[in-house]
Amino acid sequence: MPEGKGPQELGIKITDEILRGVYANNMVVAHTKEEFFVDFINVVPPQGIVTARVIISPGHMKRIIKALSENVRRYEAQFGEIAEAPEPSHIASA
C-alpha cells in the first residue's frame, strides 16, 4: 500500500439468486496442497444434494476459521452457549 493511504473500500454486489441463500444441514471438507473444498449439503433421506461448493486457499481458510470462531464467541457472549449438534447418522440407500 502506498504510504499515507489506508485500505480502499470495495463495493460488493450480490445477485438475487445468491442473496436468497441455500440451506445446508451437513458439510464435507476435503483438500489438496493448494486448496480446500467445502461442500455444503442438504441431506433429506434417502439422499443428500450439494447446495454449494466453496473452494478456498489455505491462507484464506485460516482467516475464515478465525472469523467464524470470533463470531461464535460474540454470539455466545450475547445469547449464551451454543449446544453442539450431534453428528448426523449416515443412512445408506436401499
N, C-alpha and C positions, 0 to 999 in steps of 0.2 A: 504494500500500500504506500502511495506517495506520502512523504512527511506532511503532517498537519491535516491530513484528510482522514475522516472516520469511515466506517463501513457505509456503503451506499445502500439505500433501501431498494428492495427488489419487489416489483409488483408480481403477484402470483394470480393466475387465472385458474378457474376450476370449471370443468364442463358440467352440465346438468346431470349427465349420467354418473359422473364421479361424485358429485355433490349428494346424490341420493344415498350413496354408500351401499355396502353389501354386508350381509350377516355371515358370521363365522362362529362356529362353536368348537372348532378344532384347528390345530395348526401343525404343520410339519416343517422342520428346518433341516436343510442339507447345505453342504458347502464344498467348494473346491479351494485351491490355494488362493485364487483371485476373487471369489465371490461367495456370498451367502444367498441361498434361495429360500424364501419364506412363502409357503403356500398356506393360505387361509381357506379353510374347508367348512362347508355346511354339511354336517352329517345328519341325514334323516334315514334311518334303517329302512331298507337293507343296503343303502349305498350312501356315498358322500360325493360332493362335487366341489372342485376347487373354484372358489368365487373370486379369488385374487391371488396373483403371484407377484412378489416384490423381490427384485434382485438388487443386492446391496454389497458395496465394497466392504472389506474387513474394517477399515478405519471408520467408515460411517456406521457400521454395526455397533462398534464400541460406543459411539456417540448416541445412538438410538437406545441402547441398553441403559446408559447413564440418564438420558432424558426420561425414559419410562420409569426407572427406579425413583427418580426425583419426583415425578408426578404421582406415583403411588404413595410416596412418603407424605406429600402435601395433601392428597385425598384423605389418607388415614388420619392425619392431624386434624382435619376439618370434620370428617364424618365417622371416624372410628375404624378399627382394624377390619380389613377385608379377610373373610374366611376363604382359604384356598379351596377351589373346586376339586372334587375327586377326579382322578384320571378317567377318561372315557373308556368304556368297555369296547373292545373290538368285536364286532358282530360279523361273522363270515356269512356270505350269501349262500343260499342253498342251491 
